[in-house]
Amino acid sequence: MSKQKELYITNNCDDFEWDDYLEQLDEMFSDHVGRYAVVTSYNHGWDNAEVLGGFEIKETRDIVDTIGPNSDWNITIKQLGKRLYDVRLSDHDGVSNYRVGITNHYQEL
């Protein structure tokens, strides 16, 4: 099966839909489990803050669990390269855009 290039996910859905989204996340990010995600944004949240952060990908759902807030959200993930993604998050605060790069090792941020 070929890897997906774009994925739309919402956490405002039924359980069976959520399970489908998790399967799609597995398809897109399974090669990255055990690697690290470096996340940048220039319009994070209601105050359009600049952020730089990172985390280890222990499960494919860590991508949305870490970026998504504890509220209803919609996320679109576009694959730009083998280890580079654009993530667009819409929630009650507005729209935030993130760039996620995947590395083989932890980087001091």
N, C-alpha and C positions, 0 to 999 in steps of 0.2 A: 504494500500500500504506500502511495506517495505521501510525503509530508504536506500538511496544510500550509498555505502561505498567508491566510487571514482567518481570524476566528472572532466571533462575536459571542459574548457571555453576559448574562445577567444573573444576579443572585435573587431577583424578585421573580421566582418561578416555582413550579411544582417539583417534587423530589425526582420524578422520572426525567424531567428536563435537565435538572442539575447533574444527574448521573451521566446524561449524554454530553453535557459540557465538560465534565471531568474526563471522559473518554477522549474528547477532542484535545483537551490540554495534554493528556498522555501522549497522543499522537504528535503534537507539536514540540513538546519539551522532554520527552523520555530520554533523549540522548544527553541531556544536560544535568540529569540527577547526579549529585556529587560534585558539581561545579559551583561556581559563584556567580551571582547576578550583581552587576553594578548598575545602579539606577540613578538617572539624572532627570531633573525637570526645572523649567524656568517659569512655570505657572501652576505650582502645586497648591491646591486648596483655595479657599475663599479669598486669601490675601495674595495669591499669585506668587508664593514664595519660591525661592531657588533652593533646590534640594540636591544632595549628593549622598547616596547611601548604598549599602550592599548587604547581601545575605547569602547563605549557603542554600542551594536548592536540594532539600532532602526528599521532597515529593513534588511532583509536577504542579500540584495545586498551590504550592508555596508562592508561585508567581501572583495569583490573584488574591490569596490570603494576606500577603504582605503589602501589596499595593492598594488593594481595596479597603475602604474604611468600614467601620462597624455600623453600616446603614445600607439602604438599597443603592445599588450601583449598576451601571452597564459598562462593559469594557470591550474595546475592539483591539485586537493584537494583530499587527502586520509584521510578517517576517521580511526584513530588509536584506539579510545575508545569513550565512551559516550560523552565526552567533550574535546577530544584531536584530533587535525588535523595536518597533514603535508601539506604544501602548497609549490608548486614549480612554480616559476614565470620565464618565459622567455620573454625578451624584447630586445631592441637595446643595452642595457648595458651588456647583457649576461644572466646567470641563477642565480637566488637567491633562497635559501631554507628558509622557515619559519616554526616555530612551533607555533601553535595557540591553546591556552588553554582557555576554557570558564569557567568563574566564576560567582557566583551569585551576587557579589558586586564589587564595584570599589576598586582597589588596588593601593596604592601608589607605583610608580615605581621608 
